[in-house]
Amino acid sequence: MLSELFIDDRDCDPFLKTISPDNYGNIKMECNSERIKIAINEDKYGTVFTLLDDILRNYEVFKKIRDLMSQITVQR
């Protein structure tokens, strides 16, 4: 079963570098036209759910850190 997640983001390359999987070969990720595409090829629904949940949580944390870093940079 193929599941895909799309996230609109103006600067998607740093996020993909942050979450690129080390050992799970069934995840394909790409950044095109300010959009992140993550495709998971997995038959177990529980695994798909867990992976998508982890990716979304990682994106939320990444976005908060990026926003904080940009505020710190601007204030200096």
Distance bins in CASP14 RR format, pairs under 12 A and 6 or more apart:
PFRMAT RR
TARGET T0000
AUTHOR 0000-0000-0000
RMODE 2
METHOD distances of the structure
MODEL  1
1 26 0 0 0 0 0 1 0 0 0 0 0
1 39 0 0 0 0 0 1 0 0 0 0 0
1 40 0 0 0 0 1 0 0 0 0 0 0
1 41 1 0 0 1 0 0 0 0 0 0 0
1 42 1 0 0 1 0 0 0 0 0 0 0
1 43 1 0 1 0 0 0 0 0 0 0 0
1 44 0 0 0 0 1 0 0 0 0 0 0
1 45 1 0 0 1 0 0 0 0 0 0 0
1 46 0 0 0 0 0 1 0 0 0 0 0
1 47 0 0 0 0 0 1 0 0 0 0 0
1 48 1 0 0 1 0 0 0 0 0 0 0
1 49 0 0 0 0 0 1 0 0 0 0 0
2 26 0 0 0 0 1 0 0 0 0 0 0
2 27 0 0 0 0 0 1 0 0 0 0 0
2 28 0 0 0 0 1 0 0 0 0 0 0
2 37 0 0 0 0 0 1 0 0 0 0 0
2 38 0 0 0 0 0 1 0 0 0 0 0
2 39 1 0 0 1 0 0 0 0 0 0 0
2 40 1 0 0 1 0 0 0 0 0 0 0
2 41 1 0 1 0 0 0 0 0 0 0 0
2 42 0 0 0 0 1 0 0 0 0 0 0
2 43 0 0 0 0 0 1 0 0 0 0 0
2 48 0 0 0 0 1 0 0 0 0 0 0
3 26 0 0 0 0 0 1 0 0 0 0 0
3 27 0 0 0 0 0 1 0 0 0 0 0
3 28 0 0 0 0 0 1 0 0 0 0 0
3 37 0 0 0 0 0 1 0 0 0 0 0
3 38 0 0 0 0 1 0 0 0 0 0 0
3 39 1 0 0 1 0 0 0 0 0 0 0
3 40 1 0 1 0 0 0 0 0 0 0 0
3 41 0 0 0 0 1 0 0 0 0 0 0
3 42 1 0 0 1 0 0 0 0 0 0 0
3 43 0 0 0 0 0 1 0 0 0 0 0
3 44 0 0 0 0 0 1 0 0 0 0 0
3 45 0 0 0 0 1 0 0 0 0 0 0
3 46 0 0 0 0 0 1 0 0 0 0 0
3 47 0 0 0 0 1 0 0 0 0 0 0
3 48 1 0 1 0 0 0 0 0 0 0 0
3 49 0 0 0 0 1 0 0 0 0 0 0
3 50 0 0 0 0 0 1 0 0 0 0 0
3 51 0 0 0 0 1 0 0 0 0 0 0
3 52 1 0 0 1 0 0 0 0 0 0 0
3 53 0 0 0 0 0 1 0 0 0 0 0
3 55 0 0 0 0 0 1 0 0 0 0 0
4 27 0 0 0 0 0 1 0 0 0 0 0
4 28 0 0 0 0 1 0 0 0 0 0 0
4 29 0 0 0 0 0 1 0 0 0 0 0
4 30 0 0 0 0 0 1 0 0 0 0 0
4 35 0 0 0 0 0 1 0 0 0 0 0
4 36 0 0 0 0 0 1 0 0 0 0 0
4 37 1 0 0 1 0 0 0 0 0 0 0
4 38 1 0 0 1 0 0 0 0 0 0 0
4 39 1 0 1 0 0 0 0 0 0 0 0
4 40 1 0 0 1 0 0 0 0 0 0 0
4 41 0 0 0 0 1 0 0 0 0 0 0
4 42 0 0 0 0 0 1 0 0 0 0 0
4 48 0 0 0 0 0 1 0 0 0 0 0
4 51 0 0 0 0 0 1 0 0 0 0 0
4 52 0 0 0 0 1 0 0 0 0 0 0
4 55 0 0 0 0 0 1 0 0 0 0 0
5 19 0 0 0 0 0 1 0 0 0 0 0
5 27 0 0 0 0 0 1 0 0 0 0 0
5 28 0 0 0 0 0 1 0 0 0 0 0
5 29 0 0 0 0 1 0 0 0 0 0 0
5 30 0 0 0 0 0 1 0 0 0 0 0
5 35 0 0 0 0 0 1 0 0 0 0 0
5 36 1 0 0 1 0 0 0 0 0 0 0
5 37 1 0 0 1 0 0 0 0 0 0 0
5 38 1 0 1 0 0 0 0 0 0 0 0
5 39 1 0 0 1 0 0 0 0 0 0 0
5 40 1 0 0 1 0 0 0 0 0 0 0
5 48 0 0 0 0 1 0 0 0 0 0 0
5 49 0 0 0 0 0 1 0 0 0 0 0
5 51 0 0 0 0 1 0 0 0 0 0 0
5 52 1 0 1 0 0 0 0 0 0 0 0
5 53 0 0 0 0 0 1 0 0 0 0 0
5 54 0 0 0 0 0 1 0 0 0 0 0
5 55 1 0 0 1 0 0 0 0 0 0 0
5 56 1 0 0 1 0 0 0 0 0 0 0
5 58 0 0 0 0 0 1 0 0 0 0 0
5 59 0 0 0 0 1 0 0 0 0 0 0
6 12 0 0 0 0 0 1 0 0 0 0 0
6 29 0 0 0 0 0 1 0 0 0 0 0
6 30 0 0 0 0 0 1 0 0 0 0 0
6 31 0 0 0 0 0 1 0 0 0 0 0
6 32 0 0 0 0 0 1 0 0 0 0 0
6 33 0 0 0 0 0 1 0 0 0 0 0
6 34 0 0 0 0 0 1 0 0 0 0 0
6 35 1 0 0 1 0 0 0 0 0 0 0
6 36 1 0 0 1 0 0 0 0 0 0 0
6 37 1 0 1 0 0 0 0 0 0 0 0
6 38 1 0 0 1 0 0 0 0 0 0 0
6 39 0 0 0 0 1 0 0 0 0 0 0
6 52 0 0 0 0 0 1 0 0 0 0 0
6 55 0 0 0 0 0 1 0 0 0 0 0
6 56 0 0 0 0 0 1 0 0 0 0 0
6 59 0 0 0 0 0 1 0 0 0 0 0
7 15 0 0 0 0 1 0 0 0 0 0 0
7 16 0 0 0 0 0 1 0 0 0 0 0
7 19 0 0 0 0 0 1 0 0 0 0 0
7 29 0 0 0 0 0 1 0 0 0 0 0
7 30 0 0 0 0 0 1 0 0 0 0 0
7 31 0 0 0 0 1 0 0 0 0 0 0
7 32 0 0 0 0 0 1 0 0 0 0 0
7 34 0 0 0 0 1 0 0 0 0 0 0
7 35 1 0 0 1 0 0 0 0 0 0 0
7 36 1 0 1 0 0 0 0 0 0 0 0
7 37 0 0 0 0 1 0 0 0 0 0 0
7 38 1 0 0 1 0 0 0 0 0 0 0
7 52 0 0 0 0 0 1 0 0 0 0 0
7 55 0 0 0 0 1 0 0 0 0 0 0
7 56 0 0 0 0 1 0 0 0 0 0 0
7 58 0 0 0 0 0 1 0 0 0 0 0
7 59 1 0 0 1 0 0 0 0 0 0 0
7 60 0 0 0 0 0 1 0 0 0 0 0
7 62 0 0 0 0 0 1 0 0 0 0 0
7 63 0 0 0 0 1 0 0 0 0 0 0
8 15 0 0 0 0 0 1 0 0 0 0 0
8 31 0 0 0 0 0 1 0 0 0 0 0
8 32 0 0 0 0 0 1 0 0 0 0 0
8 33 0 0 0 0 1 0 0 0 0 0 0
8 34 1 0 0 1 0 0 0 0 0 0 0
8 35 1 0 1 0 0 0 0 0 0 0 0
8 36 1 0 0 1 0 0 0 0 0 0 0
8 37 0 0 0 0 0 1 0 0 0 0 0
8 59 0 0 0 0 0 1 0 0 0 0 0
8 63 0 0 0 0 0 1 0 0 0 0 0
9 15 1 0 0 1 0 0 0 0 0 0 0
9 16 0 0 0 0 1 0 0 0 0 0 0
9 18 0 0 0 0 0 1 0 0 0 0 0
9 31 0 0 0 0 1 0 0 0 0 0 0
9 32 0 0 0 0 0 1 0 0 0 0 0
9 33 0 0 0 0 0 1 0 0 0 0 0
9 34 1 0 0 1 0 0 0 0 0 0 0
9 35 1 0 0 1 0 0 0 0 0 0 0
9 36 1 0 1 0 0 0 0 0 0 0 0
9 37 0 0 0 0 0 1 0 0 0 0 0
9 38 0 0 0 0 0 1 0 0 0 0 0
9 59 0 0 0 0 1 0 0 0 0 0 0
9 60 0 0 0 0 0 1 0 0 0 0 0
9 62 0 0 0 0 1 0 0 0 0 0 0
9 63 1 0 0 1 0 0 0 0 0 0 0
9 66 0 0 0 0 1 0 0 0 0 0 0
10 31 0 0 0 0 0 1 0 0 0 0 0
10 33 0 0 0 0 0 1 0 0 0 0 0
10 34 1 0 1 0 0 0 0 0 0 0 0
10 35 0 0 0 0 1 0 0 0 0 0 0
10 36 0 0 0 0 0 1 0 0 0 0 0
10 63 0 0 0 0 0 1 0 0 0 0 0
10 66 0 0 0 0 0 1 0 0 0 0 0
10 70 0 0 0 0 0 1 0 0 0 0 0
11 17 0 0 0 0 0 1 0 0 0 0 0
11 18 0 0 0 0 0 1 0 0 0 0 0
11 31 0 0 0 0 1 0 0 0 0 0 0
11 34 1 0 0 1 0 0 0 0 0 0 0
11 35 0 0 0 0 0 1 0 0 0 0 0
11 36 0 0 0 0 0 1 0 0 0 0 0
11 62 0 0 0 0 0 1 0 0 0 0 0
11 63 0 0 0 0 0 1 0 0 0 0 0
11 66 1 0 0 1 0 0 0 0 0 0 0
11 67 0 0 0 0 0 1 0 0 0 0 0
11 69 0 0 0 0 0 1 0 0 0 0 0
11 70 0 0 0 0 0 1 0 0 0 0 0
12 18 0 0 0 0 0 1 0 0 0 0 0
12 19 0 0 0 0 0 1 0 0 0 0 0
12 29 0 0 0 0 1 0 0 0 0 0 0
12 30 0 0 0 0 1 0 0 0 0 0 0
12 31 1 1 0 0 0 0 0 0 0 0 0
12 32 0 0 0 0 1 0 0 0 0 0 0
12 33 0 0 0 0 1 0 0 0 0 0 0
12 34 1 0 0 1 0 0 0 0 0 0 0
12 35 1 0 0 1 0 0 0 0 0 0 0
12 36 1 0 1 0 0 0 0 0 0 0 0
12 37 0 0 0 0 1 0 0 0 0 0 0
12 38 0 0 0 0 0 1 0 0 0 0 0
12 59 0 0 0 0 1 0 0 0 0 0 0
12 62 0 0 0 0 0 1 0 0 0 0 0
12 63 0 0 0 0 0 1 0 0 0 0 0
12 66 0 0 0 0 0 1 0 0 0 0 0
13 19 0 0 0 0 0 1 0 0 0 0 0
13 20 0 0 0 0 0 1 0 0 0 0 0
13 29 0 0 0 0 0 1 0 0 0 0 0
13 30 0 0 0 0 0 1 0 0 0 0 0
13 31 1 0 1 0 0 0 0 0 0 0 0
13 32 0 0 0 0 0 1 0 0 0 0 0
13 34 0 0 0 0 0 1 0 0 0 0 0
13 35 0 0 0 0 0 1 0 0 0 0 0
13 36 0 0 0 0 1 0 0 0 0 0 0
13 62 0 0 0 0 0 1 0 0 0 0 0
13 66 0 0 0 0 0 1 0 0 0 0 0
14 20 0 0 0 0 0 1 0 0 0 0 0
14 31 0 0 0 0 1 0 0 0 0 0 0
14 36 0 0 0 0 0 1 0 0 0 0 0
14 59 0 0 0 0 0 1 0 0 0 0 0
14 62 1 0 0 1 0 0 0 0 0 0 0
14 63 0 0 0 0 0 1 0 0 0 0 0
14 65 0 0 0 0 0 1 0 0 0 0 0
14 66 1 0 0 1 0 0 0 0 0 0 0
14 69 0 0 0 0 0 1 0 0 0 0 0
14 70 0 0 0 0 0 1 0 0 0 0 0
15 29 0 0 0 0 1 0 0 0 0 0 0
15 30 0 0 0 0 0 1 0 0 0 0 0
15 31 0 0 0 0 1 0 0 0 0 0 0
15 34 0 0 0 0 0 1 0 0 0 0 0
15 35 0 0 0 0 0 1 0 0 0 0 0
15 36 1 0 0 1 0 0 0 0 0 0 0
15 37 0 0 0 0 0 1 0 0 0 0 0
15 38 0 0 0 0 0 1 0 0 0 0 0
15 55 0 0 0 0 1 0 0 0 0 0 0
15 56 0 0 0 0 0 1 0 0 0 0 0
15 58 0 0 0 0 1 0 0 0 0 0 0
15 59 1 0 0 1 0 0 0 0 0 0 0
15 60 0 0 0 0 0 1 0 0 0 0 0
15 61 0 0 0 0 0 1 0 0 0 0 0
15 62 1 0 1 0 0 0 0 0 0 0 0
15 63 0 0 0 0 1 0 0 0 0 0 0
15 65 0 0 0 0 0 1 0 0 0 0 0
15 66 0 0 0 0 1 0 0 0 0 0 0
16 27 0 0 0 0 0 1 0 0 0 0 0
16 28 0 0 0 0 0 1 0 0 0 0 0
16 29 1 0 1 0 0 0 0 0 0 0 0
16 30 1 0 0 1 0 0 0 0 0 0 0
16 31 1 0 1 0 0 0 0 0 0 0 0
16 32 0 0 0 0 0 1 0 0 0 0 0
16 35 0 0 0 0 0 1 0 0 0 0 0
16 36 1 0 0 1 0 0 0 0 0 0 0
16 37 0 0 0 0 1 0 0 0 0 0 0
16 38 0 0 0 0 1 0 0 0 0 0 0
16 55 0 0 0 0 0 1 0 0 0 0 0
16 58 0 0 0 0 0 1 0 0 0 0 0
16 59 0 0 0 0 0 1 0 0 0 0 0
16 62 0 0 0 0 0 1 0 0 0 0 0
17 29 0 0 0 0 1 0 0 0 0 0 0
17 31 0 0 0 0 1 0 0 0 0 0 0
17 36 0 0 0 0 0 1 0 0 0 0 0
17 58 0 0 0 0 0 1 0 0 0 0 0
17 62 0 0 0 0 0 1 0 0 0 0 0
18 29 0 0 0 0 0 1 0 0 0 0 0
18 31 0 0 0 0 0 1 0 0 0 0 0
18 36 0 0 0 0 0 1 0 0 0 0 0
18 55 0 0 0 0 0 1 0 0 0 0 0
18 58 1 0 0 1 0 0 0 0 0 0 0
18 59 0 0 0 0 1 0 0 0 0 0 0
18 61 0 0 0 0 1 0 0 0 0 0 0
18 62 1 0 1 0 0 0 0 0 0 0 0
18 63 0 0 0 0 0 1 0 0 0 0 0
18 65 0 0 0 0 1 0 0 0 0 0 0
18 66 0 0 0 0 1 0 0 0 0 0 0
19 27 0 0 0 0 1 0 0 0 0 0 0
19 29 1 0 0 1 0 0 0 0 0 0 0
19 31 0 0 0 0 0 1 0 0 0 0 0
19 36 0 0 0 0 1 0 0 0 0 0 0
19 38 0 0 0 0 1 0 0 0 0 0 0
19 51 0 0 0 0 0 1 0 0 0 0 0
19 52 0 0 0 0 0 1 0 0 0 0 0
19 54 0 0 0 0 1 0 0 0 0 0 0
19 55 1 0 0 1 0 0 0 0 0 0 0
19 56 0 0 0 0 0 1 0 0 0 0 0
19 57 0 0 0 0 0 1 0 0 0 0 0
19 58 1 0 1 0 0 0 0 0 0 0 0
19 59 1 0 0 1 0 0 0 0 0 0 0
19 60 0 0 0 0 0 1 0 0 0 0 0
19 61 0 0 0 0 0 1 0 0 0 0 0
19 62 1 0 0 1 0 0 0 0 0 0 0
20 27 0 0 0 0 1 0 0 0 0 0 0
20 28 0 0 0 0 0 1 0 0 0 0 0
20 29 1 0 0 1 0 0 0 0 0 0 0
20 30 0 0 0 0 0 1 0 0 0 0 0
20 31 0 0 0 0 0 1 0 0 0 0 0
20 36 0 0 0 0 0 1 0 0 0 0 0
20 38 0 0 0 0 0 1 0 0 0 0 0
20 55 0 0 0 0 0 1 0 0 0 0 0
20 58 0 0 0 0 0 1 0 0 0 0 0
21 27 1 0 1 0 0 0 0 0 0 0 0
21 28 0 0 0 0 1 0 0 0 0 0 0
21 29 0 0 0 0 1 0 0 0 0 0 0
21 38 0 0 0 0 1 0 0 0 0 0 0
21 39 0 0 0 0 0 1 0 0 0 0 0
21 40 0 0 0 0 1 0 0 0 0 0 0
21 51 0 0 0 0 1 0 0 0 0 0 0
21 54 0 0 0 0 0 1 0 0 0 0 0
21 55 0 0 0 0 1 0 0 0 0 0 0
21 58 0 0 0 0 0 1 0 0 0 0 0
24 38 0 0 0 0 0 1 0 0 0 0 0
24 40 0 0 0 0 1 0 0 0 0 0 0
24 41 0 0 0 0 0 1 0 0 0 0 0
24 42 0 0 0 0 1 0 0 0 0 0 0
24 47 0 0 0 0 1 0 0 0 0 0 0
24 48 0 0 0 0 0 1 0 0 0 0 0
24 50 0 0 0 0 0 1 0 0 0 0 0
24 51 1 0 0 1 0 0 0 0 0 0 0
24 54 0 0 0 0 0 1 0 0 0 0 0
24 55 0 0 0 0 0 1 0 0 0 0 0
25 39 0 0 0 0 0 1 0 0 0 0 0
25 40 0 0 0 0 1 0 0 0 0 0 0
25 41 0 0 0 0 1 0 0 0 0 0 0
25 42 0 0 0 0 1 0 0 0 0 0 0
25 51 0 0 0 0 0 1 0 0 0 0 0
26 38 0 0 0 0 0 1 0 0 0 0 0
26 39 0 0 0 0 1 0 0 0 0 0 0
26 40 1 0 0 1 0 0 0 0 0 0 0
26 41 1 0 1 0 0 0 0 0 0 0 0
26 42 1 0 1 0 0 0 0 0 0 0 0
26 43 0 0 0 0 1 0 0 0 0 0 0
26 44 0 0 0 0 0 1 0 0 0 0 0
26 47 0 0 0 0 1 0 0 0 0 0 0
26 48 0 0 0 0 1 0 0 0 0 0 0
26 51 0 0 0 0 1 0 0 0 0 0 0
27 37 0 0 0 0 0 1 0 0 0 0 0
27 38 1 0 0 1 0 0 0 0 0 0 0
27 39 1 0 0 1 0 0 0 0 0 0 0
27 40 1 0 1 0 0 0 0 0 0 0 0
27 41 0 0 0 0 1 0 0 0 0 0 0
27 42 0 0 0 0 1 0 0 0 0 0 0
27 47 0 0 0 0 0 1 0 0 0 0 0
27 48 0 0 0 0 0 1 0 0 0 0 0
27 51 1 0 0 1 0 0 0 0 0 0 0
27 52 0 0 0 0 0 1 0 0 0 0 0
27 54 0 0 0 0 0 1 0 0 0 0 0
27 55 0 0 0 0 1 0 0 0 0 0 0
28 36 0 0 0 0 0 1 0 0 0 0 0
28 37 0 0 0 0 1 0 0 0 0 0 0
28 38 1 0 0 1 0 0 0 0 0 0 0
28 39 1 0 1 0 0 0 0 0 0 0 0
28 40 0 0 0 0 1 0 0 0 0 0 0
28 41 1 0 0 1 0 0 0 0 0 0 0
28 42 0 0 0 0 0 1 0 0 0 0 0
29 35 0 0 0 0 0 1 0 0 0 0 0
29 36 1 0 0 1 0 0 0 0 0 0 0
29 37 1 0 0 1 0 0 0 0 0 0 0
29 38 1 0 1 0 0 0 0 0 0 0 0
29 39 1 0 0 1 0 0 0 0 0 0 0
29 40 0 0 0 0 1 0 0 0 0 0 0
29 51 0 0 0 0 0 1 0 0 0 0 0
29 55 0 0 0 0 1 0 0 0 0 0 0
29 58 0 0 0 0 0 1 0 0 0 0 0
29 59 0 0 0 0 0 1 0 0 0 0 0
30 36 1 0 0 1 0 0 0 0 0 0 0
30 37 1 0 1 0 0 0 0 0 0 0 0
30 38 0 0 0 0 1 0 0 0 0 0 0
30 39 0 0 0 0 1 0 0 0 0 0 0
31 37 1 0 0 1 0 0 0 0 0 0 0
31 38 0 0 0 0 0 1 0 0 0 0 0
32 38 0 0 0 0 0 1 0 0 0 0 0
36 55 0 0 0 0 1 0 0 0 0 0 0
36 56 0 0 0 0 0 1 0 0 0 0 0
36 58 0 0 0 0 0 1 0 0 0 0 0
36 59 0 0 0 0 1 0 0 0 0 0 0
36 62 0 0 0 0 0 1 0 0 0 0 0
36 63 0 0 0 0 0 1 0 0 0 0 0
37 55 0 0 0 0 0 1 0 0 0 0 0
38 48 0 0 0 0 0 1 0 0 0 0 0
38 51 0 0 0 0 1 0 0 0 0 0 0
38 52 0 0 0 0 1 0 0 0 0 0 0
38 54 0 0 0 0 0 1 0 0 0 0 0
38 55 1 0 0 1 0 0 0 0 0 0 0
38 56 0 0 0 0 1 0 0 0 0 0 0
38 58 0 0 0 0 0 1 0 0 0 0 0
38 59 0 0 0 0 1 0 0 0 0 0 0
39 48 0 0 0 0 0 1 0 0 0 0 0
39 51 0 0 0 0 0 1 0 0 0 0 0
39 52 0 0 0 0 0 1 0 0 0 0 0
39 55 0 0 0 0 0 1 0 0 0 0 0
40 46 0 0 0 0 0 1 0 0 0 0 0
40 47 0 0 0 0 1 0 0 0 0 0 0
40 48 1 0 1 0 0 0 0 0 0 0 0
40 49 0 0 0 0 0 1 0 0 0 0 0
40 50 0 0 0 0 0 1 0 0 0 0 0
40 51 1 0 1 0 0 0 0 0 0 0 0
40 52 1 0 0 1 0 0 0 0 0 0 0
40 53 0 0 0 0 0 1 0 0 0 0 0
40 54 0 0 0 0 0 1 0 0 0 0 0
40 55 0 0 0 0 1 0 0 0 0 0 0
41 47 0 0 0 0 0 1 0 0 0 0 0
41 48 0 0 0 0 1 0 0 0 0 0 0
41 51 0 0 0 0 0 1 0 0 0 0 0
42 48 1 0 1 0 0 0 0 0 0 0 0
42 49 0 0 0 0 1 0 0 0 0 0 0
42 50 0 0 0 0 1 0 0 0 0 0 0
42 51 1 0 0 1 0 0 0 0 0 0 0
42 52 0 0 0 0 0 1 0 0 0 0 0
44 50 0 0 0 0 1 0 0 0 0 0 0
44 51 0 0 0 0 1 0 0 0 0 0 0
45 51 0 0 0 0 0 1 0 0 0 0 0
45 52 0 0 0 0 0 1 0 0 0 0 0
46 52 0 0 0 0 1 0 0 0 0 0 0
46 53 0 0 0 0 1 0 0 0 0 0 0
46 54 0 0 0 0 0 1 0 0 0 0 0
47 53 0 0 0 0 0 1 0 0 0 0 0
47 54 0 0 0 0 0 1 0 0 0 0 0
48 54 0 0 0 0 0 1 0 0 0 0 0
48 55 0 0 0 0 0 1 0 0 0 0 0
49 55 0 0 0 0 0 1 0 0 0 0 0
49 56 0 0 0 0 0 1 0 0 0 0 0
50 56 0 0 0 0 0 1 0 0 0 0 0
50 57 0 0 0 0 0 1 0 0 0 0 0
51 57 0 0 0 0 0 1 0 0 0 0 0
51 58 0 0 0 0 0 1 0 0 0 0 0
52 58 0 0 0 0 0 1 0 0 0 0 0
52 59 0 0 0 0 0 1 0 0 0 0 0
53 59 0 0 0 0 0 1 0 0 0 0 0
53 60 0 0 0 0 0 1 0 0 0 0 0
54 60 0 0 0 0 0 1 0 0 0 0 0
54 61 0 0 0 0 0 1 0 0 0 0 0
55 61 0 0 0 0 0 1 0 0 0 0 0
55 62 0 0 0 0 0 1 0 0 0 0 0
56 62 0 0 0 0 0 1 0 0 0 0 0
56 63 0 0 0 0 0 1 0 0 0 0 0
57 63 0 0 0 0 0 1 0 0 0 0 0
57 64 0 0 0 0 0 1 0 0 0 0 0
58 64 0 0 0 0 0 1 0 0 0 0 0
58 65 0 0 0 0 0 1 0 0 0 0 0
59 65 0 0 0 0 0 1 0 0 0 0 0
59 66 0 0 0 0 0 1 0 0 0 0 0
60 66 0 0 0 0 0 1 0 0 0 0 0
60 67 0 0 0 0 0 1 0 0 0 0 0
61 67 0 0 0 0 0 1 0 0 0 0 0
61 68 0 0 0 0 0 1 0 0 0 0 0
62 68 0 0 0 0 0 1 0 0 0 0 0
62 69 0 0 0 0 0 1 0 0 0 0 0
63 69 0 0 0 0 0 1 0 0 0 0 0
63 70 0 0 0 0 0 1 0 0 0 0 0
64 70 0 0 0 0 0 1 0 0 0 0 0
64 71 0 0 0 0 0 1 0 0 0 0 0
65 71 0 0 0 0 0 1 0 0 0 0 0
65 72 0 0 0 0 0 1 0 0 0 0 0
66 72 0 0 0 0 0 1 0 0 0 0 0
66 73 0 0 0 0 0 1 0 0 0 0 0
67 73 0 0 0 0 0 1 0 0 0 0 0
67 74 0 0 0 0 0 1 0 0 0 0 0
68 74 0 0 0 0 0 1 0 0 0 0 0
68 75 0 0 0 0 0 1 0 0 0 0 0
69 75 0 0 0 0 0 1 0 0 0 0 0
69 76 0 0 0 0 0 1 0 0 0 0 0
70 76 0 0 0 0 0 1 0 0 0 0 0
END
